[in-house]
Amino acid sequence: MINIIIADDHAIVREGLKQIVAEVPDICVIGEAENSSQLFDLLRNKKSNIVVLDINMPDKSGIDITKDIKLQFPNIPVLILSMYSEEQYGIRAIKAGASGYLQKVSAPTELISAIRKIVSGQKYINPYLADKLADYFNTAKMEQPHEALSDREYSVMLKIASGKTAEAISSELNISINTFYSYRNRIFEKMHLKSNVEITQYVLGNNLLI
């Protein structure tokens, strides 16, 4: 039996995932969490074979949570589910220690295949992300400016480039307006940019917003 924990802050998403898994006799959902605190309580008290984790959690990013899981529970693999393309977050997820990255628009059968492959000790990476990883690890080039950003700063950068307002971004990431501006200022400083327009030009010029 494959025991999984589902971590997503949206109840409707968790229910949908449980319905998919319910059709598979050898996979069982043994716990669900809507934030990182609940997730780590489950990890301490349940014997899970895999965590299926949303990339956008209310208290921390899924990528940061993945790093924490690998520090505290290195033998428990993580499959990240995301509404974003592999181009945007796939490499960061794998670098953080995730064993797989899957878009939420993927077919239910692909989710089950990903879970089985990861639990068997392998990584689940689609051909597109595999190509991106090969380019990233095998191409000898200087680190690009955005690689210096934290995962939260990177997320803020992409949302700015997509044209969202400070208020909308703060709401989506569950942060205050002041915290948003702190992140933006760090982006300006680390990347030597001066405005939202320059952020947008950089993101589009590097094909980060797919």
GUBALUM-91067 format. One record per atom (N, C-alpha, C, CB): x, y, z; residue in three letters. Coordinates in steps of 0.2 Angstrom, whole numbers, padded with zeros to 4 digits, always signed. Glycine has a CB too. Example, Ala and Ser with C-alpha at 12.3 -4.5 7.8 and 13.67 -1.06 7.14 Angstrom:
<nodes>
+0066-0028+0039ALA
+0062-0022+0039ALA
+0066-0016+0039ALA
+0057-0022+0045ALA
+0064-0011+0035SER
+0068-0005+0036SER
+0064+0000+0039SER
+0070-0003+0029SER
</nodes>
This chain:
<nodes>
+0004-0006+0000MET
+0000+0000+0000MET
+0004+0006+0000MET
-0005+0000+0006MET
+0003+0011-0004ILE
+0006+0017-0005ILE
+0002+0022-0001ILE
+0007+0020-0012ILE
+0005+0025+0005ASN
+0002+0030+0009ASN
+0004+0037+0007ASN
+0004+0028+0017ASN
+0000+0041+0006ILE
+0001+0048+0004ILE
-0002+0053+0008ILE
-0001+0049-0003ILE
+0002+0059+0009ILE
-0001+0065+0012ILE
-0002+0070+0007ILE
+0004+0067+0018ILE
-0008+0073+0007ILE
-0009+0079+0002ILE
-0009+0085+0006ILE
-0016+0078-0001ILE
-0005+0090+0003ALA
-0005+0097+0006ALA
-0007+0102+0001ALA
+0002+0098+0009ALA
-0012+0105+0002ASP
-0015+0110-0002ASP
-0020+0115+0002ASP
-0018+0107-0008ASP
-0019+0121+0001ASP
-0023+0125+0005ASP
-0031+0126+0003ASP
-0020+0132+0006ASP
-0032+0123-0003HIS
-0039+0123-0005HIS
-0042+0116-0004HIS
-0039+0125-0013HIS
-0048+0116+0000ALA
-0051+0110+0001ALA
-0054+0107-0005ALA
-0057+0112+0006ALA
-0056+0111-0010ILE
-0059+0108-0016ILE
-0054+0104-0020ILE
-0062+0113-0021ILE
-0047+0106-0020VAL
-0042+0103-0023VAL
-0040+0096-0019VAL
-0036+0107-0023VAL
-0040+0097-0013ARG
-0039+0091-0009ARG
-0044+0085-0010ARG
-0038+0092-0001ARG
-0050+0087-0010GLU
-0056+0083-0012GLU
-0055+0079-0019GLU
-0063+0086-0011GLU
-0053+0084-0024GLY
-0052+0081-0030GLY
-0047+0076-0031GLY
-0051+0087-0035GLY
-0041+0077-0027LEU
-0036+0073-0027LEU
-0038+0066-0024LEU
-0030+0076-0024LEU
-0041+0067-0018LYS
-0043+0061-0015LYS
-0048+0056-0019LYS
-0047+0063-0008LYS
-0052+0060-0023GLN
-0057+0056-0027GLN
-0053+0052-0033GLN
-0062+0061-0031GLN
-0047+0055-0035ILE
-0043+0052-0040ILE
-0040+0046-0037ILE
-0038+0057-0043ILE
-0037+0047-0031VAL
-0034+0041-0028VAL
-0038+0036-0025VAL
-0030+0044-0022VAL
-0045+0038-0024ALA
-0049+0033-0022ALA
-0051+0027-0027ALA
-0056+0036-0020ALA
-0049+0029-0033GLU
-0051+0024-0039GLU
-0045+0019-0039GLU
-0051+0028-0045GLU
-0040+0020-0035VAL
-0034+0016-0036VAL
-0033+0012-0029VAL
-0027+0020-0037VAL
-0034+0005-0030PRO
-0034+0001-0024PRO
-0028+0001-0019PRO
-0036-0006-0025PRO
-0022+0002-0022ASP
-0016+0001-0018ASP
-0013+0008-0016ASP
-0011-0002-0022ASP
-0017+0014-0017ILE
-0015+0020-0014ILE
-0020+0023-0009ILE
-0014+0025-0020ILE
-0017+0025-0004CYS
-0022+0028+0001CYS
-0019+0034+0004CYS
-0022+0022+0007CYS
-0024+0039+0005VAL
-0023+0046+0008VAL
-0023+0045+0015VAL
-0028+0051+0005VAL
-0018+0046+0019ILE
-0018+0045+0026ILE
-0018+0051+0030ILE
-0012+0041+0028ILE
-0018+0057+0026GLY
-0018+0063+0029GLY
-0019+0069+0024GLY
-0013+0064+0034GLY
-0021+0075+0026GLU
-0022+0080+0022GLU
-0020+0087+0026GLU
-0028+0081+0018GLU
-0017+0091+0023ALA
-0015+0098+0027ALA
-0016+0104+0023ALA
-0007+0097+0029ALA
-0018+0109+0026GLU
-0019+0115+0022GLU
-0014+0120+0024GLU
-0026+0118+0025GLU
-0009+0119+0028ASN
-0003+0123+0029ASN
+0003+0119+0031ASN
-0005+0129+0034ASN
+0009+0122+0031SER
+0015+0118+0033SER
+0015+0115+0040SER
+0021+0123+0032SER
+0012+0119+0045SER
+0011+0117+0052SER
+0008+0110+0052SER
+0008+0122+0056SER
+0002+0110+0049GLN
-0002+0103+0049GLN
+0002+0098+0045GLN
-0009+0105+0045GLN
+0005+0100+0040LEU
+0009+0095+0036LEU
+0014+0092+0040LEU
+0012+0098+0030LEU
+0018+0096+0044PHE
+0024+0093+0048PHE
+0021+0089+0054PHE
+0028+0098+0050PHE
+0015+0091+0057ASP
+0012+0087+0062ASP
+0011+0080+0059ASP
+0006+0090+0064ASP
+0008+0080+0053LEU
+0006+0073+0050LEU
+0013+0069+0049LEU
+0003+0074+0043LEU
+0018+0072+0046LEU
+0024+0069+0045LEU
+0027+0066+0051LEU
+0029+0074+0041LEU
+0026+0069+0056ARG
+0029+0067+0063ARG
+0025+0061+0066ARG
+0029+0072+0068ARG
+0018+0061+0064ASN
+0014+0056+0067ASN
+0011+0050+0062ASN
+0008+0059+0070ASN
+0013+0051+0056LYS
+0010+0046+0051LYS
+0016+0043+0047LYS
+0005+0049+0046LYS
+0015+0037+0045LYS
+0020+0034+0041LYS
+0018+0035+0033LYS
+0021+0027+0042LYS
+0021+0040+0030SER
+0019+0042+0023SER
+0025+0040+0018SER
+0018+0049+0022SER
+0023+0037+0013ASN
+0027+0035+0007ASN
+0029+0041+0003ASN
+0025+0030+0003ASN
+0025+0046+0003ILE
+0026+0052-0002ILE
+0021+0058+0000ILE
+0024+0050-0009ILE
+0024+0064-0001VAL
+0019+0070+0000VAL
+0018+0073-0007VAL
+0023+0075+0005VAL
+0011+0074-0008VAL
+0009+0078-0014VAL
+0008+0085-0012VAL
+0003+0074-0017VAL
+0012+0089-0014LEU
+0012+0096-0011LEU
+0011+0102-0016LEU
+0019+0097-0008LEU
+0006+0106-0014ASP
+0005+0112-0019ASP
+0010+0117-0018ASP
-0002+0115-0016ASP
+0012+0120-0024ILE
+0018+0125-0024ILE
+0016+0131-0020ILE
+0020+0126-0031ILE
+0009+0133-0020ASN
+0007+0139-0016ASN
+0004+0137-0010ASN
+0003+0143-0021ASN
+0007+0137-0004MET
+0004+0136+0002MET
+0004+0143+0006MET
+0008+0131+0006MET
-0001+0144+0010PRO
-0002+0150+0013PRO
+0003+0153+0018PRO
-0009+0150+0017PRO
+0007+0149+0021ASP
+0012+0152+0025ASP
+0019+0151+0023ASP
+0012+0147+0032ASP
+0021+0147+0018LYS
+0027+0146+0015LYS
+0026+0144+0008LYS
+0032+0142+0019LYS
+0031+0145+0003SER
+0030+0142-0003SER
+0031+0135-0003SER
+0035+0146-0008SER
+0028+0131-0008GLY
+0029+0124-0008GLY
+0037+0122-0009GLY
+0025+0121-0014GLY
+0040+0126-0012ILE
+0048+0125-0013ILE
+0051+0125-0007ILE
+0051+0130-0018ILE
+0050+0130-0003ASP
+0053+0131+0004ASP
+0051+0125+0008ASP
+0051+0138+0007ASP
+0045+0123+0008ILE
+0042+0118+0012ILE
+0046+0111+0010ILE
+0035+0117+0011ILE
+0047+0110+0004THR
+0051+0105+0001THR
+0058+0104+0004THR
+0051+0105-0007THR
+0061+0110+0004LYS
+0068+0110+0007LYS
+0067+0108+0015LYS
+0071+0117+0007LYS
+0062+0110+0018ASP
+0062+0109+0025ASP
+0060+0101+0026ASP
+0056+0113+0029ASP
+0056+0098+0022ILE
+0055+0091+0022ILE
+0061+0087+0021ILE
+0049+0089+0017ILE
+0065+0089+0016LYS
+0071+0085+0015LYS
+0076+0086+0020LYS
+0074+0088+0008LYS
+0076+0091+0024LEU
+0080+0092+0030LEU
+0078+0087+0036LEU
+0081+0099+0032LEU
+0071+0087+0037GLN
+0069+0084+0043GLN
+0067+0077+0041GLN
+0063+0087+0046GLN
+0065+0075+0035PHE
+0062+0069+0033PHE
+0065+0067+0026PHE
+0054+0068+0033PHE
+0072+0066+0026PRO
+0075+0065+0020PRO
+0073+0059+0016PRO
+0083+0065+0021PRO
+0070+0054+0019ASN
+0068+0048+0015ASN
+0061+0049+0012ASN
+0068+0042+0020ASN
+0057+0054+0014ILE
+0051+0055+0011ILE
+0051+0059+0005ILE
+0046+0058+0016ILE
+0049+0056-0001PRO
+0049+0060-0007PRO
+0043+0065-0008PRO
+0049+0056-0013PRO
+0044+0070-0012VAL
+0039+0076-0013VAL
+0038+0076-0020VAL
+0042+0082-0010VAL
+0031+0076-0022LEU
+0029+0078-0028LEU
+0025+0084-0028LEU
+0024+0072-0031LEU
+0028+0089-0032ILE
+0025+0096-0032ILE
+0020+0097-0037ILE
+0030+0101-0032ILE
+0014+0099-0035LEU
+0008+0100-0040LEU
+0008+0108-0041LEU
+0002+0098-0038LEU
+0008+0110-0047SER
+0008+0117-0048SER
+0004+0119-0054SER
+0015+0119-0050SER
+0001+0126-0053MET
-0003+0129-0059MET
+0002+0132-0064MET
-0008+0134-0056MET
+0008+0132-0062TYR
+0013+0136-0066TYR
+0017+0131-0071TYR
+0018+0139-0062TYR
+0020+0133-0076SER
+0023+0129-0081SER
+0030+0127-0078SER
+0025+0132-0087SER
+0033+0121-0081GLU
+0039+0119-0079GLU
+0045+0124-0080GLU
+0041+0113-0083GLU
+0044+0129-0085GLU
+0049+0134-0086GLU
+0049+0139-0080GLU
+0047+0138-0092GLU
+0044+0140-0077GLN
+0044+0145-0071GLN
+0047+0142-0065GLN
+0037+0147-0070GLN
+0045+0136-0063TYR
+0046+0133-0056TYR
+0049+0126-0056TYR
+0041+0133-0052TYR
+0049+0123-0062GLY
+0051+0116-0062GLY
+0058+0115-0059GLY
+0051+0113-0069GLY
+0063+0119-0062ILE
+0070+0118-0060ILE
+0071+0119-0053ILE
+0075+0122-0065ILE
+0068+0125-0051ARG
+0068+0127-0043ARG
+0066+0121-0039ARG
+0065+0133-0042ARG
+0060+0118-0041ALA
+0057+0113-0037ALA
+0062+0107-0036ALA
+0051+0110-0040ALA
+0065+0105-0042ILE
+0070+0099-0042ILE
+0076+0101-0038ILE
+0072+0097-0049ILE
+0079+0107-0039LYS
+0084+0109-0035LYS
+0083+0109-0027LYS
+0087+0116-0037LYS
+0077+0110-0026ALA
+0075+0110-0018ALA
+0074+0103-0016ALA
+0068+0114-0018ALA
+0074+0098-0020GLY
+0074+0092-0017GLY
+0068+0088-0019GLY
+0075+0092-0010GLY
+0063+0091-0023ALA
+0057+0087-0025ALA
+0059+0082-0030ALA
+0052+0092-0029ALA
+0055+0076-0029SER
+0056+0071-0034SER
+0052+0071-0040SER
+0055+0064-0030SER
+0048+0076-0041GLY
+0044+0077-0047GLY
+0040+0083-0047GLY
+0039+0071-0047GLY
+0038+0085-0053TYR
+0035+0092-0053TYR
+0029+0091-0059TYR
+0040+0098-0056TYR
+0023+0092-0057LEU
+0017+0090-0061LEU
+0013+0096-0061LEU
+0014+0084-0059LEU
+0010+0098-0067GLN
+0006+0104-0068GLN
-0001+0101-0066GLN
+0005+0107-0075GLN
-0006+0105-0063LYS
-0012+0103-0061LYS
-0017+0102-0066LYS
-0015+0109-0056LYS
-0015+0104-0072VAL
-0019+0102-0078VAL
-0018+0095-0081VAL
-0018+0107-0084VAL
-0013+0092-0078SER
-0011+0085-0080SER
-0017+0080-0079SER
-0005+0083-0077SER
-0017+0075-0083ALA
-0022+0070-0082ALA
-0022+0066-0076ALA
-0022+0065-0088ALA
-0027+0064-0073PRO
-0027+0060-0067PRO
-0022+0054-0067PRO
-0034+0057-0065PRO
-0022+0050-0073THR
-0018+0045-0074THR
-0010+0047-0074THR
-0019+0041-0081THR
-0009+0053-0076GLU
-0002+0055-0075GLU
+0000+0056-0068GLU
-0001+0061-0079GLU
-0005+0058-0064LEU
-0003+0059-0057LEU
-0002+0052-0054LEU
-0009+0062-0053LEU
-0006+0047-0055ILE
-0005+0041-0052ILE
+0002+0038-0054ILE
-0011+0036-0054ILE
+0003+0039-0061SER
+0010+0036-0063SER
+0016+0040-0060SER
+0010+0038-0071SER
+0015+0046-0059ALA
+0020+0050-0055ALA
+0021+0048-0048ALA
+0019+0058-0055ALA
+0016+0046-0045ILE
+0016+0044-0038ILE
+0020+0037-0038ILE
+0009+0043-0035ILE
+0018+0033-0042ARG
+0021+0026-0042ARG
+0028+0026-0044ARG
+0017+0021-0047ARG
+0030+0030-0049LYS
+0037+0031-0051LYS
+0041+0033-0045LYS
+0038+0035-0057LYS
+0039+0039-0042ILE
+0043+0042-0036ILE
+0043+0037-0030ILE
+0039+0048-0034ILE
+0038+0034-0029VAL
+0038+0029-0023VAL
+0043+0023-0024VAL
+0031+0026-0021VAL
+0044+0022-0031SER
+0049+0016-0033SER
+0056+0019-0032SER
+0047+0014-0040SER
+0057+0025-0031GLY
+0064+0028-0030GLY
+0066+0032-0036GLY
+0068+0022-0029GLY
+0062+0033-0041GLN
+0064+0037-0046GLN
+0061+0044-0046GLN
+0062+0033-0053GLN
+0064+0048-0051LYS
+0061+0055-0051LYS
+0056+0055-0057LYS
+0066+0060-0052LYS
+0051+0059-0056TYR
+0046+0060-0062TYR
+0047+0067-0065TYR
+0038+0059-0059TYR
+0050+0066-0071ILE
+0051+0073-0074ILE
+0049+0072-0082ILE
+0059+0075-0074ILE
+0045+0076-0084ASN
+0042+0075-0091ASN
+0048+0078-0096ASN
+0036+0080-0092ASN
+0047+0076-0102PRO
+0053+0077-0107PRO
+0055+0085-0107PRO
+0051+0075-0114PRO
+0050+0089-0107TYR
+0051+0096-0107TYR
+0056+0099-0101TYR
+0045+0100-0107TYR
+0054+0097-0095LEU
+0058+0098-0089LEU
+0065+0095-0090LEU
+0054+0097-0083LEU
+0065+0089-0092ALA
+0071+0085-0093ALA
+0076+0089-0097ALA
+0070+0078-0096ALA
+0074+0092-0103ASP
+0078+0096-0107ASP
+0080+0102-0103ASP
+0074+0098-0113ASP
+0076+0106-0100LYS
+0077+0112-0096LYS
+0083+0110-0091LYS
+0071+0115-0093LYS
+0082+0105-0087LEU
+0087+0103-0082LEU
+0094+0101-0086LEU
+0085+0097-0078LEU
+0094+0098-0091ALA
+0100+0097-0095ALA
+0103+0103-0097ALA
+0099+0092-0101ALA
+0100+0108-0099ASP
+0102+0114-0101ASP
+0105+0118-0095ASP
+0097+0119-0104ASP
+0102+0117-0089TYR
+0104+0121-0083TYR
+0110+0118-0080TYR
+0098+0120-0078TYR
+0110+0111-0080PHE
+0116+0108-0077PHE
+0122+0107-0081PHE
+0114+0102-0074PHE
+0121+0107-0088ASN
+0126+0105-0092ASN
+0129+0111-0096ASN
+0124+0100-0097ASN
+0126+0116-0096THR
+0128+0122-0100THR
+0133+0126-0095THR
+0122+0126-0103THR
+0139+0127-0098ALA
+0143+0131-0094ALA
+0142+0139-0095ALA
+0151+0130-0095ALA
+0139+0142-0090LYS
+0137+0149-0091LYS
+0137+0152-0084LYS
+0131+0150-0095LYS
+0138+0159-0084MET
+0137+0162-0077MET
+0130+0162-0075MET
+0140+0169-0078MET
+0130+0162-0068GLU
+0123+0162-0065GLU
+0119+0168-0067GLU
+0124+0162-0057GLU
+0113+0167-0069GLN
+0109+0173-0071GLN
+0107+0177-0065GLN
+0103+0170-0076GLN
+0105+0183-0066PRO
+0103+0187-0060PRO
+0098+0184-0056PRO
+0102+0194-0062PRO
+0093+0182-0059HIS
+0087+0179-0056HIS
+0088+0173-0051HIS
+0081+0178-0060HIS
+0094+0170-0053GLU
+0096+0164-0049GLU
+0098+0166-0042GLU
+0102+0160-0052GLU
+0099+0172-0041ALA
+0101+0175-0034ALA
+0095+0176-0030ALA
+0105+0181-0035ALA
+0089+0176-0032LEU
+0083+0177-0029LEU
+0081+0171-0025LEU
+0077+0179-0033LEU
+0078+0173-0019SER
+0075+0167-0015SER
+0068+0165-0019SER
+0073+0170-0008SER
+0065+0159-0017ASP
+0060+0157-0020ASP
+0054+0162-0020ASP
+0058+0150-0017ASP
+0053+0165-0014ARG
+0048+0170-0013ARG
+0049+0176-0017ARG
+0047+0172-0006ARG
+0055+0178-0018GLU
+0057+0184-0022GLU
+0055+0182-0029GLU
+0064+0186-0021GLU
+0057+0176-0031TYR
+0056+0174-0038TYR
+0049+0174-0040TYR
+0059+0167-0039TYR
+0045+0172-0035SER
+0037+0172-0036SER
+0035+0179-0037SER
+0034+0168-0030SER
+0037+0183-0033VAL
+0035+0190-0033VAL
+0037+0193-0040VAL
+0038+0194-0027VAL
+0043+0192-0042MET
+0045+0195-0048MET
+0041+0192-0054MET
+0052+0192-0050MET
+0039+0186-0054LEU
+0035+0184-0060LEU
+0028+0187-0059LEU
+0034+0176-0059LEU
+0025+0188-0053LYS
+0018+0191-0053LYS
+0019+0198-0055LYS
+0016+0190-0046LYS
+0024+0201-0053ILE
+0025+0208-0055ILE
+0025+0209-0063ILE
+0031+0212-0053ILE
+0029+0204-0066ALA
+0029+0204-0073ALA
+0023+0202-0077ALA
+0035+0199-0075ALA
+0018+0198-0073SER
+0012+0197-0076SER
+0007+0202-0076SER
+0009+0190-0073SER
+0009+0208-0073GLY
+0005+0214-0073GLY
+0000+0214-0067GLY
+0001+0214-0079GLY
+0001+0210-0062LYS
-0003+0210-0056LYS
-0001+0216-0051LYS
-0003+0204-0052LYS
-0006+0219-0048THR
-0005+0225-0043THR
-0002+0222-0037THR
-0011+0228-0042THR
+0001+0227-0033ALA
+0004+0225-0027ALA
-0001+0222-0022ALA
+0007+0232-0023ALA
-0008+0225-0022GLU
-0013+0222-0018GLU
-0015+0215-0020GLU
-0019+0227-0018GLU
-0015+0214-0026ALA
-0017+0207-0029ALA
-0011+0202-0027ALA
-0018+0207-0036ALA
-0005+0204-0028ILE
+0001+0199-0026ILE
+0001+0198-0019ILE
+0007+0202-0028ILE
+0000+0203-0015SER
+0000+0202-0007SER
-0006+0197-0005SER
-0001+0209-0004SER
-0011+0198-0008SER
-0017+0194-0007SER
-0015+0186-0009SER
-0023+0196-0010SER
-0013+0185-0015GLU
-0011+0179-0017GLU
-0006+0175-0013GLU
-0009+0179-0024GLU
-0001+0179-0011LEU
+0004+0176-0007LEU
+0003+0176+0001LEU
+0011+0179-0009LEU
-0002+0179+0003ASN
-0004+0180+0010ASN
+0001+0184+0014ASN
-0005+0173+0013ASN
+0004+0189+0011ILE
+0008+0194+0014ILE
+0006+0201+0014ILE
+0015+0194+0010ILE
+0009+0205+0019SER
+0006+0212+0019SER
+0009+0216+0013SER
+0008+0215+0026SER
+0006+0222+0012ILE
+0009+0226+0007ILE
+0016+0228+0008ILE
+0004+0233+0006ILE
+0017+0230+0015ASN
+0024+0231+0016ASN
+0029+0226+0015ASN
+0025+0233+0024ASN
+0027+0220+0016THR
+0031+0214+0015THR
+0032+0213+0007THR
+0028+0207+0018THR
+0027+0214+0003PHE
+0028+0214-0004PHE
+0033+0219-0006PHE
+0021+0216-0007PHE
+0033+0225-0004TYR
+0038+0230-0006TYR
+0045+0229-0003TYR
+0035+0237-0003TYR
+0045+0225+0002SER
+0052+0223+0004SER
+0055+0218-0001SER
+0051+0220+0011SER
+0050+0213-0003TYR
+0053+0209-0008TYR
+0055+0212-0014TYR
+0047+0203-0009TYR
+0050+0217-0016ARG
+0052+0220-0023ARG
+0059+0224-0022ARG
+0046+0225-0024ARG
+0060+0227-0016ASN
+0066+0231-0016ASN
+0072+0226-0016ASN
+0066+0235-0009ASN
+0071+0220-0013ARG
+0077+0215-0013ARG
+0078+0213-0021ARG
+0075+0209-0009ARG
+0073+0212-0024ILE
+0073+0211-0032ILE
+0077+0216-0035ILE
+0066+0210-0035ILE
+0075+0222-0034PHE
+0079+0228-0037PHE
+0086+0228-0036PHE
+0076+0235-0035PHE
+0088+0227-0029GLU
+0094+0227-0027GLU
+0098+0221-0030GLU
+0095+0227-0019GLU
+0096+0215-0029LYS
+0100+0209-0032LYS
+0100+0209-0039LYS
+0096+0203-0029LYS
+0096+0212-0043MET
+0096+0211-0050MET
+0098+0218-0053MET
+0089+0209-0053MET
+0099+0223-0049HIS
+0101+0229-0052HIS
+0096+0232-0057HIS
+0108+0229-0056HIS
+0090+0232-0055LEU
+0084+0235-0058LEU
+0081+0240-0054LEU
+0079+0229-0060LEU
+0077+0244-0058LYS
+0075+0251-0055LYS
+0067+0251-0055LYS
+0078+0256-0058LYS
+0064+0247-0058SER
+0056+0248-0059SER
+0053+0242-0061SER
+0055+0254-0064SER
+0046+0242-0060ASN
+0042+0236-0062ASN
+0043+0235-0070ASN
+0035+0237-0060ASN
+0044+0240-0074VAL
+0044+0239-0081VAL
+0051+0236-0082VAL
+0045+0246-0084VAL
+0056+0237-0079GLU
+0063+0234-0080GLU
+0062+0226-0078GLU
+0068+0237-0076GLU
+0058+0225-0072ILE
+0057+0218-0070ILE
+0053+0214-0076ILE
+0053+0218-0064ILE
+0048+0217-0079THR
+0044+0214-0084THR
+0049+0213-0090THR
+0038+0219-0086THR
+0053+0218-0092GLN
+0057+0217-0098GLN
+0062+0211-0097GLN
+0061+0223-0099GLN
+0065+0211-0091TYR
+0069+0205-0089TYR
+0066+0198-0090TYR
+0072+0206-0082TYR
+0060+0198-0086VAL
+0057+0191-0086VAL
+0055+0189-0093VAL
+0050+0192-0082VAL
+0052+0194-0097LEU
+0050+0192-0104LEU
+0056+0191-0108LEU
+0046+0198-0107LEU
+0061+0195-0107GLY
+0067+0194-0111GLY
+0071+0187-0110GLY
+0072+0199-0110GLY
+0070+0184-0104ASN
+0073+0178-0102ASN
+0068+0172-0103ASN
+0076+0178-0096ASN
+0062+0173-0106ASN
+0057+0168-0106ASN
+0055+0165-0100ASN
+0059+0163-0112ASN
+0054+0168-0095LEU
+0053+0166-0088LEU
+0045+0165-0087LEU
+0056+0169-0083LEU
+0041+0169-0091LEU
+0034+0169-0090LEU
+0031+0166-0096LEU
+0032+0177-0089LEU
+0029+0159-0095ILE
+0027+0155-0100ILE
+0019+0154-0099ILE
+0031+0149-0101ILE
</nodes>
